[in-house]
Amino acid sequence: MISRRAFVASLTGSVLAAPLAAQAQPARTVPRLGLLFPESGPSPRIEAFRQGLRELGYIEGKTIVIEYRFAEGQRERLPELAAELVQLKVDVIVALSTLAAQPAKAATTTIPIVMISSDPIGTGVVAGLSRPGGNVTGLTTFADLAGKRLELLKEVVPRLARVAVLWDAGGRSKVIEFRGASTAATVLGVELQSLEVRAPHPDLDGAFEAARRGRAQGLVVLHNPLILTYRRQIVGMTLRDRLPTIFEGTDYTEIGGLISYGPKLREVFGRAAAFVDKILRGAKPADLPVEQPTMFELVINLKTAKALGLTIPPTLLARADQVIE
């Protein structure tokens, strides 16, 4: 039996020791993210990601810290910037493009990576969508919509008979999309012309010259990092040649492209925050399937349509998520 004196002594000792034990506990650290982006910041997509974090209860600078690394359009800087984030020992790297995901994966096999990529399997970033494996997961913007884009272009140009497709033949997902466009072209009675370009220096002048020789009446542009890099030149050439063109996203219509149809990228970037949250709560990237887009948007640049002498059907305008005037 324990005496009352011994019990009181032990209780007093434990009470006195409690503050010391509390002081000995390590302070809870604020999670730190490393955000890697190939272009300049800030941008609407990065803001969509930050908004996603806020909606999950994270307060930047208080409950979460973000280390930003922007390549300013110089893709050759991405490996160096990824290495910097690894040296900082961030808790998660957020790679917001295919161009950023590859150097991030090459820089570390241990730090979790949340990526957004148009072709995560073809570029070797993940092993598969349902089971990504390794330390990388996230979202893909890939959706086989080339056939749908061809249908939309024919609505704009009803007499469309010859269409060129500008694409990076080195991309696995683009091969799938080109096949989809070929199938749709057969159904629509449209003759398809392939304009293949390849990294690192695509011959855009040669591609557009081939389109002119082929008497193309319209153009479908299959988006990927290579095409995105040259988007201003490509949009400029479509306007110069008065070639009705449909693109994948608002990156093109915002700078003068005629029409775009593709995933709602701000929704995709916002969803990346949910992956970060799950990982910070203990989930492993290998166990989180890569998400595919479920929401899409149609954007029409009416100013460009007028410049090209095109009348957009009212039914198509009514279906547009955004009309740029």
N, C-alpha and C positions, 0 to 999 in steps of 0.2 A: 504494500500500500504506500502511496506517495503522501508524505506529510504536507499539511497546509502550508508550512513555511517554505518547503521545497517548491510547491505549486506556484506560490506567489512570486518566489524568486525567478522561476522559469518564465512566468508570464511577463514580469518586469523586464527580463532580459530580452524576450522576443519583441516587446513593444519598442524598446530602445534600439534594437537591431533593425526594425522595419524601415526607418528612414535611410539607414545605411544601405540596406538591400535595394531600396528603390533608387538610391543614387548610383548603385553599381550597375543597374540595368542600362543597356545602351539606348540612347535616344532614338526614337523611330525616325528613320530617314525619309525624306520626301523623294518619291520616285522621279527618275530623270530619264527623259526621252531624248533620243538623237534623231532629228528630222533631216533627211537627205533629199534634196530636190535639185533636178538638173538645170532649172532655169532661175530667174530672179524671183525674189520675194519682196513684199507679200503678194499673194495671189488669191483669187476667189476659192480655189480648191483647197489651199492651205487653211483659209478661213473656215471652210466647211468642215475640215478635220477638227479645228479648234472648237468650233461650235458643237461638234459631236462630243468632244471631251466635256464641255460645259454642261451639256444635257445629262451627262453621266455623273455630274457632281464635282468634277475636277476644276480647281481654280488655279490658273497658271500663275506661277510665282509664289503660290502658297501651299497648295496640296500636290502640285506637280510642276516640274521644271522642264523646259524644252530647250535643247541646244540645237539651234538652226545652222544648217550648212547648205548654202546655195552655190551651185556651180556657175551661175550667171551665163548659162548657155554653152559653157566650155566643158563638154562631156569628158575630156581628158583629165579634168580635175577631180572627178568623182571618186576614183580609188583613193586619192590622197585625203579627201574629205571623209570618206568612210573610215579610213584608218584613224583619223583624228577622233571620231566618235568612239571607236573601239578603245583607244588610249584613255578616253575620259571614263570608261567603264560604265556607260549608260545602261539602264535596265532593259530598254527596248530600243531598237533602231526602226524608224518608220521611213521606208523607202517609197516615195510617192511617184514612181514610174518604173517602167522596165529598165530604163537606162540607169536608174539608181539602185534597183534591186540586185542587179548582177554584181557590181562592185561591193555592195554591202554583204552579199553572200560570200564573196571571195575573201572579205576582210575578217570574217569570224564564223566559227562553227558552234559557238557557245551562246553568244548573246542572241536572244529572240529577235526575229525580224518580222515586221508587219509590212507587206508590200502591196502595191497596186501595179498590175502588169497586164499588158494586152496579150501576152503569150508566155505565161509562167512555165509551162511545160516545155515548149520548144526552145526556150532560152536556158533551160536547165535549172531554173530557180527552185522549182519544186518537182517532186517525182510524179505527182498526180494531184488531181483536184480533191478527191475524196480523202486521200491519204497523202498529204504533202511530204511527210517525212522530214527529218533534219530539224533545223531551227527556223524555218521560214514558213509563213502562212499569210493569209490576207485575202485580197479580192482580185479578180480578173475583170477587165473591161471587154473581153472578147465575147462577141455574140455574132453568129452567122447571119448577118443581115444584108449581105451584098445583093441578094435577089430582091429583097424588099426595097432597097435603095433604087434598084433599076426600075421597079414598078413606079416608084414615086417620080423618078426622072421622066418616065414616059407620060405621066399625068401632066407634067409641066410642058413637055414637048410631044404632043400626041402623035405627030408624024415621025417620031424617032425610029430610024431604021438601022443606023450604024453607031455603035457606042464603043468608045475606047475605055480600057480599065488601066489606071496607073497604079502599080503596086510593086512592093519589094519582094521579088521572087525568092529571096533568101529566108523569108519568115514562114515558119510552119503553119501558123494560123491563117496567114494570107493565102496559102495554097488552098486551104479549105474554103475560104471565102470566094476565091476566084472560081472554084468549082461550082459553088452555089450560084454565082452570077451567071455562069455558063448555062446551068440548068434553067434559070429564070429566063435567060435570053432566048432559049429554044421555045419556051412556052409563049413568050411575048412576040415571037417572030422578029427578033432583033439580032443583027449580026454583031458579034463581039470581036474587038481587036485588043490584044494583049500588049501593054506598054510596060515591059519589065525594066526595073532599075535595081541597082545593087549598091550596097555600102562599099567603101566609105564615101565615094564621090559619084552620086547618081547622075547620069547624063540626061538631065531634064530637057535641055534644048533638043537633043536627039529624039527623045520620047515625044515631045510636042510636034516636032517636024514629021515624025511618023504618023501622028494623028491627023495632021493636015493632009499628008499623002493618001491616007486611008479614008479621007473625006468624012471623018467622024462628026456626028451631029450632036454628040453629048459625051460627057466624061464621068466615070465613077472613080473616085479616089479611095483606095483602101489604106486606112490609117495604120501607121506603126511608128516607132521612134524615128526611123530614118525619114519617113515622109513628113512627120511632124516638124523635124528640124528645118526642113525646107518649105514650110507651109506658106510663108510670105511670097517666095518666088513662084510657087505653084499657083496660088490664088492670082497673083499678078499675071501669069501666063494665060490662065483661063479667061481673064478679063481682056487681055490683049488680043487673044484669038476669038473672042466673043463665043466661047464654048460653054454652053450650059453644063454645070457640074454639080454633082452631089457628093458631099463629104460625110465623115462620120460624126464629128462633134462641133461644138460652138467655137473651138479654136480657129476654125476656118470661116464660119459665117460672120463672126465678129470682126474679121479683117477684110470682108468683102466677098467671101464665098457665097454662092447663090442659095444653096439649101444644104441642110445637114440632118441626118437622122441617126441616132445612136443612144447609148446608155446615158442616163442622167448622171453626169460625172460628179456633180456636187453631192448627190445622194451616195454615190460610191465612196467618195472621200470622207463623207460623214460617218459611214459605216466602219471605216478603218479604226475609228476611236473605240468601237465595241470590241475589236480584237485586242487592242492595247489593254483595255479594262480586264478582259478575261485573262490575259497573260499576267498582268500585275496581281491578279487574284490567285494565281498559281497554275493556270492551265498551260500545257505544253503546246508549242506551235504544231508539232507533229500530229497532235490529236484534234486540231481545229481544221475542218475541211475548208478549202478555198471557196469563197462565195462567187457566184456568177451574177451578172446584172439582171434585175427583174423590172426595172423602170426605164422607159425610153422617152426621148423627146424629139420633136420635129421643129426645126427652126428654119425660117425663110427670111432671106434678106431682100426685102421688097425694093430697096434702092438699087440693088444690083440687077434685079429682074427688069426694072424700068430701063436701066442702062443697056441691057441686052435686048430690049424690045420685046420682052416676054410678058404675057398676061397670065398671072397665076390664077387657076380656077378657084372660084369662091369656095367650093367644097373643100379644097385643099387648105386654103387659108383658114377655114373654120376649124380644121383639125390641128392646126399648128399650135404648139405650146408657146412659141414666141415668134413675133414678126418684127424684124428690124427695118425701120423706115428712115 
